[in-house]
Amino acid sequence: MLLNIVVGVVLGAAAPSFSDAVQTNLRDISFTVDVQTANRAELRKINKDFAAGYEADTVEVQYKDPLKIRLTSYINRERYIYIVNEGLKSFSVPRLGIRQTNEDVRKAPGKWQTLFDFGVITPGIARSFLKGTYIRTDSAGQLVFDVNYQYSGDKTRYRIWVDPDKRYVTRKMWFNQRGVLVATFVFENPVQSNGVWFPTRLTVQNADGKVAGVSAFKNIRANTGIPDSVFSL
């Protein structure tokens, strides 16, 4: 490591940039989130909306770059569908006849889920959703960035650690718009699918350092050609 630093200084090597955190091979991906543990009391310390996300037993996720996502959640066998298609959010509970379409959330990025919530930054996310500033390389060789939404009206900040070889987020600290730590996310045990590395385990800790939830990511399939029609109701 020391030799690499010396060589970099001598040759004038450029510092890492946010592009070094991007999973450039990812075009689309599908996987299942299996909620393994959910401590309701500790989750509510993060916030009630975040805690509500752990009511589901499983969530089927489909994502396509740039910035199309569909979450199909199952709560007590009831199916809930959540879609964001490049800033337009739709929601449906088919059996109950609930259907809301095309809410514009482009100026409310906190309401907009992307693969960043699951530990991966895609080209589309880096291009038009998030911006990152390189801070340092830690002693384990992880790249550390401060990350903000590109929409300047939201001052939420994240500090992330990125595996420079597999290009996934290993750790993410979430700070609210007042700069207060809200939660820490640890992503582990990555696997590779069609040239894409993706974590398979997420542990969420609240600001007190208490484990609030643990999820497993299963059935990961990248770059299979998900059609655009999936991302509309």
PLY file of the C-alpha trace (Angstrom):
ply
format ascii 1.0
element vertex 233
property float x
property float y
property float z
element edge 232
property int vertex1
property int vertex2
end_header
0.00 0.00 0.00
2.80 2.45 0.94
4.65 1.66 -2.30
1.50 2.37 -4.32
1.10 5.73 -2.60
4.75 6.66 -3.28
4.47 5.62 -6.93
1.24 7.58 -7.27
2.88 10.71 -5.88
5.92 10.36 -8.12
3.85 9.79 -11.26
1.32 12.43 -10.35
-1.60 9.96 -10.35
-5.01 11.59 -10.14
-7.06 11.17 -6.98
-10.05 8.84 -7.24
-13.29 10.39 -8.48
-16.95 9.52 -7.96
-16.83 7.53 -11.20
-14.65 5.00 -9.34
-17.69 4.18 -7.18
-19.95 3.42 -10.13
-20.96 -0.12 -11.16
-20.45 0.60 -14.86
-21.43 -2.88 -16.09
-24.96 -2.71 -14.69
-27.79 -2.19 -17.17
-30.58 -3.87 -15.20
-31.00 -6.16 -12.22
-33.64 -8.10 -10.32
-33.46 -9.60 -6.83
-35.53 -10.45 -3.78
-35.15 -8.76 -0.40
-35.82 -11.16 2.46
-36.33 -9.30 5.76
-34.66 -11.54 8.33
-34.93 -9.41 11.47
-36.82 -6.19 12.19
-36.70 -4.52 15.60
-39.68 -2.18 15.43
-38.62 -0.04 18.40
-35.13 0.52 17.03
-36.43 1.09 13.48
-38.81 3.82 14.69
-35.82 5.69 16.12
-34.67 6.13 12.50
-38.10 7.39 11.41
-41.60 5.99 11.06
-41.55 5.92 7.26
-38.31 3.96 7.23
-39.73 1.55 9.83
-42.81 1.00 7.64
-40.55 -0.41 4.95
-39.77 -3.33 7.22
-43.41 -4.40 7.51
-42.98 -6.48 4.35
-41.79 -10.06 4.62
-40.30 -10.00 1.13
-39.79 -7.40 -1.59
-39.17 -8.18 -5.24
-36.95 -5.50 -6.82
-36.50 -4.78 -10.52
-34.23 -1.94 -11.66
-33.22 -0.64 -15.07
-30.79 2.16 -15.76
-31.32 5.03 -15.96
-33.44 5.35 -12.82
-36.34 2.96 -13.26
-37.33 0.84 -10.27
-40.24 -1.41 -9.34
-40.74 -2.79 -5.84
-43.38 -5.46 -5.29
-43.88 -5.95 -1.55
-45.91 -8.59 0.26
-47.41 -7.69 3.65
-49.71 -10.29 5.17
-50.06 -11.75 1.65
-51.26 -8.39 0.31
-49.39 -7.16 -2.76
-48.14 -3.55 -2.91
-46.53 -2.14 -6.07
-44.23 0.90 -5.99
-42.68 2.29 -9.17
-40.43 5.26 -9.86
-39.75 5.85 -13.53
-37.15 8.63 -13.87
-38.77 10.84 -11.25
-42.44 9.90 -11.63
-43.78 7.73 -8.80
-46.74 5.36 -9.00
-48.29 3.17 -6.31
-50.88 0.42 -6.38
-52.61 -2.09 -4.09
-54.51 -4.09 -6.71
-56.91 -6.03 -4.47
-58.00 -2.86 -2.66
-58.39 -0.89 -5.88
-55.79 1.70 -4.81
-53.93 3.28 -7.71
-51.91 6.51 -7.79
-49.81 7.37 -10.83
-47.11 9.77 -11.96
-46.47 11.79 -8.82
-43.51 14.04 -9.64
-40.81 13.41 -7.01
-37.86 14.90 -8.90
-37.63 17.65 -6.27
-38.14 15.20 -3.41
-35.26 12.74 -3.81
-35.85 11.33 -0.32
-39.07 9.78 -1.67
-37.25 8.21 -4.59
-35.73 4.75 -4.12
-32.82 3.66 -6.31
-30.13 0.98 -6.16
-28.20 3.32 -3.86
-30.56 2.05 -1.14
-29.21 -1.43 -1.83
-25.51 -0.58 -1.94
-24.85 0.06 -5.64
-24.36 3.25 -7.68
-25.19 2.97 -11.38
-24.20 5.28 -14.26
-27.70 6.80 -14.28
-27.61 7.48 -10.55
-24.21 9.20 -10.83
-25.29 11.18 -13.86
-28.54 12.70 -12.63
-29.36 11.70 -9.03
-26.28 11.80 -6.78
-22.99 13.69 -6.71
-19.96 12.59 -4.73
-16.75 14.13 -3.44
-13.69 11.99 -2.75
-12.51 12.30 0.88
-9.74 9.75 1.33
-8.68 6.14 0.91
-8.81 4.36 4.26
-6.27 1.93 5.67
-8.14 -1.05 4.17
-8.03 0.49 0.67
-11.71 1.49 0.68
-12.60 4.71 -1.15
-14.47 7.20 1.05
-16.85 9.77 -0.48
-19.30 12.37 0.76
-22.48 12.09 -1.30
-25.38 14.51 -1.78
-28.45 14.64 -3.99
-27.98 16.60 -7.18
-31.19 18.46 -6.38
-29.81 21.37 -4.35
-33.01 21.89 -2.34
-32.29 18.79 -0.23
-29.24 18.99 2.05
-29.23 15.32 3.07
-25.69 13.90 3.11
-24.20 10.42 3.06
-20.68 9.26 3.78
-19.93 6.05 1.95
-17.12 3.51 1.74
-16.66 1.75 -1.60
-14.80 -1.41 -2.55
-12.64 -0.10 -5.44
-12.43 -3.49 -7.19
-16.01 -4.75 -6.90
-17.49 -1.22 -6.94
-20.21 -1.60 -4.36
-20.88 0.41 -1.21
-19.65 -1.46 1.85
-20.80 1.10 4.41
-23.10 4.13 4.28
-23.79 6.73 6.97
-26.97 8.77 6.51
-27.08 12.34 7.85
-30.31 14.35 7.72
-30.64 17.91 6.43
-29.55 19.25 9.83
-26.35 17.20 9.68
-27.46 14.70 12.36
-26.63 11.01 11.93
-29.82 9.04 11.24
-28.62 5.51 10.44
-25.69 3.41 9.27
-25.96 0.71 6.60
-23.45 -2.14 6.23
-23.47 -4.11 2.96
-21.67 -7.45 2.88
-21.00 -10.73 1.08
-21.12 -9.60 -2.58
-21.73 -12.02 -5.42
-21.21 -11.56 -9.14
-23.90 -11.89 -11.81
-23.16 -11.22 -15.49
-20.25 -8.92 -14.69
-21.98 -7.07 -11.83
-20.99 -7.31 -8.17
-23.89 -6.96 -5.74
-24.08 -7.34 -1.94
-26.24 -10.08 -0.43
-26.63 -8.84 3.15
-27.67 -5.50 4.66
-27.49 -4.60 8.34
-29.10 -1.32 9.45
-28.09 0.41 12.67
-29.83 3.45 14.13
-28.00 6.50 15.49
-27.59 4.74 18.85
-25.62 1.98 17.15
-28.39 -0.56 17.75
-29.15 -3.10 15.04
-32.60 -2.22 13.72
-32.92 -4.62 10.79
-31.14 -7.28 8.79
-32.05 -8.23 5.22
-30.74 -10.77 2.71
-30.66 -10.08 -1.04
-31.41 -13.27 -2.96
-31.99 -14.49 -6.54
-29.73 -11.76 -7.96
-29.85 -11.64 -11.77
-28.12 -8.82 -13.61
-28.32 -7.72 -17.25
-31.16 -9.98 -18.34
-32.96 -7.37 -20.45
-35.88 -6.20 -18.29
-38.47 -4.54 -20.58
-39.55 -0.92 -20.02
-43.16 -2.06 -19.62
-42.30 -3.41 -16.15
-41.99 0.19 -14.92
-45.53 1.32 -15.52
-48.85 0.36 -13.93
0 1
1 2
2 3
3 4
4 5
5 6
6 7
7 8
8 9
9 10
10 11
11 12
12 13
13 14
14 15
15 16
16 17
17 18
18 19
19 20
20 21
21 22
22 23
23 24
24 25
25 26
26 27
27 28
28 29
29 30
30 31
31 32
32 33
33 34
34 35
35 36
36 37
37 38
38 39
39 40
40 41
41 42
42 43
43 44
44 45
45 46
46 47
47 48
48 49
49 50
50 51
51 52
52 53
53 54
54 55
55 56
56 57
57 58
58 59
59 60
60 61
61 62
62 63
63 64
64 65
65 66
66 67
67 68
68 69
69 70
70 71
71 72
72 73
73 74
74 75
75 76
76 77
77 78
78 79
79 80
80 81
81 82
82 83
83 84
84 85
85 86
86 87
87 88
88 89
89 90
90 91
91 92
92 93
93 94
94 95
95 96
96 97
97 98
98 99
99 100
100 101
101 102
102 103
103 104
104 105
105 106
106 107
107 108
108 109
109 110
110 111
111 112
112 113
113 114
114 115
115 116
116 117
117 118
118 119
119 120
120 121
121 122
122 123
123 124
124 125
125 126
126 127
127 128
128 129
129 130
130 131
131 132
132 133
133 134
134 135
135 136
136 137
137 138
138 139
139 140
140 141
141 142
142 143
143 144
144 145
145 146
146 147
147 148
148 149
149 150
150 151
151 152
152 153
153 154
154 155
155 156
156 157
157 158
158 159
159 160
160 161
161 162
162 163
163 164
164 165
165 166
166 167
167 168
168 169
169 170
170 171
171 172
172 173
173 174
174 175
175 176
176 177
177 178
178 179
179 180
180 181
181 182
182 183
183 184
184 185
185 186
186 187
187 188
188 189
189 190
190 191
191 192
192 193
193 194
194 195
195 196
196 197
197 198
198 199
199 200
200 201
201 202
202 203
203 204
204 205
205 206
206 207
207 208
208 209
209 210
210 211
211 212
212 213
213 214
214 215
215 216
216 217
217 218
218 219
219 220
220 221
221 222
222 223
223 224
224 225
225 226
226 227
227 228
228 229
229 230
230 231
231 232
